[in-house]
Amino acid sequence: MKLLQQKLSRYDEPQKAKAAGIYPYFRAIDSEQDPEVTINGRPVLMFGSNCYTGLVNDPRIKEAAIEAIKKYGTGCAGSPFLNGTLDLHKKLEARLAEYIGKEDVMIYSTGFGVNLGVVSTLTGREDYILWDEQDHASIIEGRRLSFSQSLKYKHNDMASLEQQLKKCDPDKVKLIVTDGVFSMEGDVANLPEIVRLAKQYNASVMVDEAHSIGVFGHGGRGTADHFGVTKDVDLIMGTFSKSFASLGGFIATDKEVTNFLRHHSRSYIFTASITPASTAAALKAIDIMEQEPERQQNLWDLTNFALEGFRNMGAEIGNTSTPIIPLYIRDNFKTFKVTTELFNEGIFVNPVVSPAVAPHDTLIRFSLMATHTKDQVAHGLEAIERVFRANDIIK
């Protein structure tokens, strides 16, 4: 055995979980992505999806994707920098700029690629990136690739952010990067205070709206719109793989910024463009989100119903106020065990264990779609309470 394989063979945590019968990953779905899916021929309620709008199986979006394939084919076979730009891409960028309320938009092949390519590129060696300790992994990877000085502040702690801002050279660029809605904890960034501090210390602000578009703001525009600070947030990032029911991502900002990124952002220049089908799907999703506000309202009705149910049963859910509801287990093995038991009861939830979170913060991530019914959510709550009591997670 070569040294590389010898070293990697010592990693056996998945094998241990499989041997115990509680390995919870790569569960193959063999149906459409609806509130109820089919796995191994049996129906399972899906409480693990990020498609908060519930549009992932909408026939209008599927038809738009099909028509795009008929016209453009299945792929672009090149990056947007060279041969991979379609008029359809330009149409989506213009539509997003209008929707978000920014001067210009660039679309990337993935949401991860947006944060990787933007955060790593914008600031220089003498500049600063200030980031929330619970920011998404893609932001973390972006700041790791940057040559800038990296300053972490405590989660959603504005005193900690200000303390870090005070360390910065006032004449250098300072970029504050935060999630709008934090993807695991489900809590919301304090954008009004972040914007106030940014103005006080002459800093710029970038907000990752991946988990807030379709949920917050008028027509689902996100937390910046919700708090009325769109003009004060310099860069707004979003992904198509969640509420837009597609694949890809974007950055919305000023033309001076996009001009620089188009010629320097490596995950943009050196990655093939998103497919015609993905582009058309995202375009159609924007129209539906604007035209059907009742979809967003139903999501919030379900969210408030679920939050009340979890609080009443005594589950520990942290500071969430969104369709992302963390159910803290605080033990890796028990988190896997409970996930497996819930799956056996027909409930699909996502386990989040170390190293994704600290070992004492392991949790089950329960998330809602606008297309769930109240009865489905109530059934999920009942199953979770039953399994939690059986495992002494709640009394």
Long-range contacts (C-beta under 8 A, 24 or more apart in sequence): 17-336, 20-333, 20-336, 21-340, 22-333, 22-336, 22-337, 22-339, 22-340, 23-336, 24-336, 24-339, 24-340, 24-343, 24-351, 27-343, 27-348, 32-57, 33-57, 34-371, 35-369, 35-371, 35-372, 35-373, 35-376, 36-376, 37-348, 39-348, 42-346, 43-346, 44-343, 44-346, 44-347, 44-348, 45-346, 45-347, 45-348, 45-376, 45-379, 45-380, 46-348, 46-369, 47-347, 47-348, 47-349, 47-366, 47-367, 47-368, 47-380, 48-348, 48-349, 48-350, 48-365, 48-367, 49-367, 49-369, 50-211, 50-241, 50-242, 50-367, 51-242, 51-243, 51-245, 51-369, 52-211, 52-214, 52-215, 52-242, 52-243, 52-299, 52-323, 52-367, 52-368, 52-369, 52-370, 53-214, 53-220, 53-243, 53-244, 53-245, 53-285, 53-288, 53-289, 53-295, 53-296, 53-299, 53-369, 53-370, 54-295, 54-299, 54-369, 54-370, 54-371, 54-372, 55-243, 55-244, 55-245, 55-285, 55-288, 55-289, 56-245, 57-245, 58-245, 58-288, 60-284, 60-288, 61-245, 61-246, 61-281, 61-284, 61-285, 61-288, 62-281, 64-280, 64-281, 64-283, 64-284, 65-246, 65-277, 65-278, 65-280, 65-281, 66-277, 67-280, 68-276, 68-277, 68-279, 68-280, 68-281, 69-276, 69-277, 71-276, 72-276, 73-276, 74-275, 74-276, 74-277, 75-272, 75-275, 75-276, 76-272, 76-273, 76-274, 76-275, 76-276, 77-272, 78-272, 78-273, 79-268, 79-269, 79-270, 79-271, 79-272, 79-273, 80-107, 80-268, 80-269, 80-273, 81-262, 81-268, 81-269, 81-270, 84-272, 84-273, 85-273, 86-273, 86-276, 86-279, 88-276, 88-279, 88-280, 88-283, 89-273, 89-274, 89-279, 91-283, 92-279, 92-282, 92-283, 93-250, 95-283, 95-286, 96-238, 96-250, 96-252, 96-286, 97-252, 99-219, 99-221, 99-286, 99-290, 100-221, 100-222, 100-225, 100-230, 100-236, 100-238, 100-252, 101-221, 101-225, 101-230, 101-231, 101-252, 102-230, 102-236, 102-252, 102-253, 102-254, 103-253, 103-254, 103-255, 104-252, 104-253, 104-254, 104-255, 104-257, 104-258, 105-250, 105-251, 105-252, 105-253, 105-258, 106-250, 106-251, 106-258, 106-261, 106-262, 106-265, 106-268, 107-248, 107-249, 107-250, 107-273, 107-274, 107-279, 108-248, 108-249, 108-250, 108-251, 108-267, 108-268, 108-271, 108-274, 109-247, 109-248, 109-249, 109-267, 109-271, 109-272, 109-273, 109-274, 110-239, 110-241, 110-247, 110-248, 110-249, 111-138, 111-210, 111-237, 111-238, 111-239, 111-240, 111-241, 111-248, 111-249, 112-137, 112-138, 112-141, 112-249, 113-138, 113-249, 113-267, 113-268, 113-271, 114-138, 114-237, 114-238, 114-239, 114-249, 114-250, 114-251, 114-267, 115-139, 115-141, 115-142, 115-208, 115-237, 116-141, 116-142, 116-145, 116-267, 117-142, 117-261, 117-265, 117-266, 117-267, 117-268, 118-142, 118-206, 118-235, 118-237, 118-251, 118-261, 118-265, 119-143, 119-145, 119-146, 119-175, 119-177, 119-206, 120-144, 120-145, 120-146, 120-266, 121-146, 121-260, 121-261, 121-264, 121-265, 121-266, 122-173, 122-175, 122-257, 122-260, 122-261, 123-148, 123-173, 123-175, 124-148, 124-173, 126-169, 126-172, 127-172, 127-173, 127-174, 127-175, 128-168, 128-169, 128-172, 128-173, 128-174, 128-175, 129-175, 129-177, 130-161, 130-164, 130-165, 130-168, 130-174, 130-175, 130-176, 130-177, 130-203, 131-176, 131-177, 131-178, 132-156, 132-177, 132-178, 132-179, 132-182, 132-189, 134-179, 134-182, 134-184, 134-185, 135-177, 135-178, 135-179, 135-182, 135-208, 136-179, 136-183, 136-208, 136-210, 138-208, 139-177, 139-179, 139-208, 142-177, 143-177, 148-175, 155-182, 155-185, 156-182, 156-187, 156-189, 156-190, 158-190, 158-193, 158-194, 158-197, 161-194, 161-197, 162-197, 162-201, 165-197, 165-200, 165-201, 165-203, 166-201, 168-201, 168-203, 170-201, 170-202, 173-204, 174-198, 174-201, 174-202, 174-203, 174-204, 175-203, 175-204, 175-205, 175-206, 176-203, 176-204, 176-205, 176-206, 177-206, 177-208, 178-205, 178-206, 178-207, 178-208, 179-207, 179-208, 179-210, 179-211, 180-207, 180-208, 180-209, 180-210, 180-211, 180-212, 180-216, 180-222, 180-223, 180-224, 181-209, 181-211, 181-212, 181-215, 181-216, 181-223, 181-322, 181-324, 182-211, 182-324, 183-210, 183-211, 183-324, 184-324, 184-326, 184-352, 184-356, 184-357, 184-363, 184-365, 185-318, 185-319, 185-320, 185-324, 185-326, 186-317, 186-318, 186-319, 186-320, 186-321, 186-322, 186-323, 186-324, 186-325, 186-326, 187-318, 187-319, 187-320, 187-321, 187-322, 188-212, 188-216, 188-223, 188-321, 188-322, 189-223, 191-223, 191-224, 191-227, 191-229, 191-233, 192-227, 192-229, 195-229, 195-232, 195-233, 198-232, 199-232, 204-234, 204-235, 205-232, 205-233, 205-234, 205-235, 206-233, 206-234, 206-235, 206-236, 206-237, 207-233, 207-235, 207-236, 207-237, 208-237, 209-236, 209-237, 209-238, 210-237, 210-238, 210-239, 210-242, 210-249, 211-242, 211-322, 211-324, 212-322, 213-238, 213-242, 213-243, 213-244, 214-242, 214-243, 214-244, 214-289, 214-296, 214-299, 215-243, 215-296, 215-299, 215-322, 215-323, 219-289, 219-290, 219-293, 219-296, 220-289, 220-290, 220-296, 240-274, 240-278, 240-281, 240-282, 240-285, 243-285, 243-289, 244-281, 244-282, 244-285, 244-286, 245-281, 245-282, 245-285, 246-274, 246-278, 246-279, 246-281, 246-282, 246-285, 247-274, 247-275, 247-278, 248-274, 248-278, 248-279, 248-282, 295-370, 296-370, 298-370, 299-323, 299-368, 299-369, 299-370, 301-374, 302-368, 302-370, 302-372, 302-374, 302-377, 303-368, 305-374, 305-377, 305-378, 306-366, 306-368, 306-377, 306-380, 306-381, 309-377, 309-378, 309-381, 310-366, 310-381, 310-384, 313-381, 313-384, 313-385, 313-388, 313-394, 314-394, 314-395, 315-384, 315-385, 315-388, 315-393, 315-394, 323-367, 323-368, 323-369, 324-365, 324-366, 324-367, 325-365, 325-366, 325-367, 325-368, 326-352, 326-363, 326-364, 326-365, 326-366, 327-363, 327-364, 327-365, 327-366, 327-384, 327-388, 328-361, 328-362, 328-363, 329-362, 329-363, 329-364, 329-393, 330-360, 330-361, 330-362, 330-363, 331-359, 331-362, 332-359, 332-362, 334-362, 334-391, 334-393, 335-362, 335-363, 335-364, 337-391, 338-364, 338-387, 338-388, 338-391, 338-393, 339-364, 341-387, 341-390, 341-391, 342-383, 342-384, 342-387, 345-383, 345-386, 345-387, 346-383, 347-380, 347-383, 347-384, 349-384
